[in-house]
């Protein structure tokens, strides 16, 4: 258990971006930031410029990027943009920043997409931003995302976990945050769940590995505890089987279950992630689960149980989140954490971009998509 003295929800995209930049621009001692990937667009270039300016005025900048995630993100960039991004990162290093591309230790882990997916930003001012957003236009102008700004004892705990996901941490920085947190009244109780499966696996990496993954286990406990309602968001909903089974169990005992994820057009580079999710549509609908597709993209990761217990963070409901990627979630029963999430689900249920999936929709899918579902569905774990 940990706690916070303040929690500010950052569902609004412009508000989160402004808060991230303000933290960097106001930093005077140190700044840590982890992300899955950075795109060389208006957001990536603005962030790198702010980090460079921080480094040039003497701030110790630490930037952690996932190696595999950046390769995937590179598919969205031209060769020229990738070269410009590399140049910007090299300039950061030249200003003294520690820029790390995280790659797991074992070859099979690297080949199969292992890495880190946790998004943490923290400075010596004692505030952390934690959530789902990558540094890309999609996260701040396209998809829904959910992050929170936090103060209190949870902040040094988040920074300590930065090293568990592949980053380097100066112990004096953690102590400075502990000292700051000790001066605040922190009565907002939180659980912090973090797992890096790559650190738990043998030479075959995720092949044959069954856990344990503490984040998956805690999420299953949440679903199994539900008595009235479960509302969830994910990028594409294609969870590992034990999580899927827990959700179906909940629906069959009479819990109202709503799943919100992305429409196939939200990811323009490929429809394979949607296909991996759509493979289970029949099973979900037969259990009475209501599935909604967001036309512009749902990238937040929120679980709300019985309107009294919430978890949020980086964990996508997919196999990779269980056996290949370091992921983290914060959970709480405090109304200051629960109520913003409940408001988000009220908004999603009313928003015209959220279309409910029906059996008739499945029957009327284009023949090409039906063929793809049949062909590729068995490979869901890797999609």
Rosetta blueprint (number, residue, H / E / L):
1 X L
2 X E
3 X E
4 X E
5 X L
6 X E
7 X E
8 X E
9 X E
10 X E
11 X L
12 X L
13 X H
14 X H
15 X H
16 X H
17 X H
18 X H
19 X H
20 X H
21 X H
22 X H
23 X H
24 X H
25 X H
26 X H
27 X L
28 X L
29 X L
30 X E
31 X E
32 X E
33 X E
34 X E
35 X E
36 X L
37 X L
38 X E
39 X L
40 X L
41 X L
42 X H
43 X H
44 X H
45 X H
46 X H
47 X H
48 X H
49 X H
50 X H
51 X H
52 X H
53 X H
54 X H
55 X H
56 X H
57 X L
58 X L
59 X L
60 X E
61 X E
62 X E
63 X E
64 X E
65 X E
66 X E
67 X H
68 X H
69 X H
70 X H
71 X H
72 X H
73 X H
74 X H
75 X L
76 X L
77 X L
78 X L
79 X H
80 X H
81 X H
82 X H
83 X H
84 X H
85 X H
86 X H
87 X H
88 X H
89 X H
90 X H
91 X H
92 X H
93 X H
94 X H
95 X L
96 X L
97 X L
98 X E
99 X E
100 X E
101 X E
102 X E
103 X L
104 X L
105 X L
106 X L
107 X H
108 X H
109 X H
110 X H
111 X H
112 X L
113 X L
114 X L
115 X E
116 X E
117 X L
118 X L
119 X E
120 X E
121 X E
122 X E
123 X E
124 X L
125 X L
126 X L
127 X E
128 X E
129 X E
130 X E
131 X E
132 X L
133 X L
134 X L
135 X E
136 X L
137 X H
138 X H
139 X H
140 X H
141 X H
142 X H
143 X L
144 X E
145 X L
146 X L
147 X E
148 X E
149 X E
150 X E
151 X E
152 X L
153 X H
154 X H
155 X H
156 X H
157 X H
158 X H
159 X H
160 X H
161 X H
162 X H
163 X H
164 X H
165 X H
166 X L
167 X L
168 X L
169 X L
170 X L
171 X H
172 X H
173 X H
174 X H
175 X H
176 X H
177 X H
178 X H
179 X H
180 X H
181 X H
182 X H
183 X L
184 X L
185 X L
186 X L
187 X L
188 X E
189 X E
190 X E
191 X E
192 X E
193 X E
194 X E
195 X E
196 X L
197 X H
198 X H
199 X H
200 X L
201 X L
202 X L
203 X L
204 X L
205 X L
206 X L
207 X L
208 X L
209 X L
210 X L
211 X L
212 X L
213 X L
214 X H
215 X H
216 X H
217 X H
218 X H
219 X H
220 X H
221 X H
222 X H
223 X H
224 X H
225 X H
226 X L
227 X L
228 X L
229 X E
230 X E
231 X E
232 X E
233 X E
234 X L
235 X L
236 X L
237 X L
238 X E
239 X L
240 X L
241 X H
242 X H
243 X H
244 X H
245 X H
246 X H
247 X H
248 X H
249 X H
250 X H
251 X H
252 X H
253 X L
254 X L
255 X L
256 X E
257 X E
258 X E
259 X E
260 X E
261 X E
262 X E
263 X L
264 X H
265 X H
266 X H
267 X L
268 X L
269 X L
270 X L
271 X L
272 X H
273 X H
274 X H
275 X H
276 X H
277 X H
278 X H
279 X L
280 X L
281 X H
282 X H
283 X H
284 X H
285 X H
286 X H
287 X L
288 X L
289 X L
290 X E
291 X E
292 X E
293 X E
294 X E
295 X L
296 X L
297 X L
298 X E
299 X L
300 X L
301 X L
302 X E
303 X E
304 X E
305 X E
306 X L
307 X L
308 X L
309 X E
310 X E
311 X E
312 X E
313 X E
314 X L
315 X L
316 X L
317 X L
318 X E
319 X H
320 X H
321 X H
322 X H
323 X H
324 X L
325 X E
326 X E
327 X E
328 X E
329 X E
330 X E
331 X E
332 X E
333 X L
334 X L
335 X H
336 X H
337 X H
338 X H
339 X H
340 X H
341 X H
342 X H
343 X H
344 X H
345 X H
346 X H
347 X H
348 X H
349 X H
350 X H
351 X L
352 X L
353 X L
354 X E
355 X E
356 X E
357 X L
358 X L
359 X H
360 X H
361 X H
362 X H
363 X H
364 X L
365 X L
366 X L
367 X H
368 X H
369 X H
370 X H
371 X H
372 X H
373 X H
374 X H
375 X H
376 X H
377 X H
378 X H
379 X H
380 X H
381 X H
382 X H
383 X L
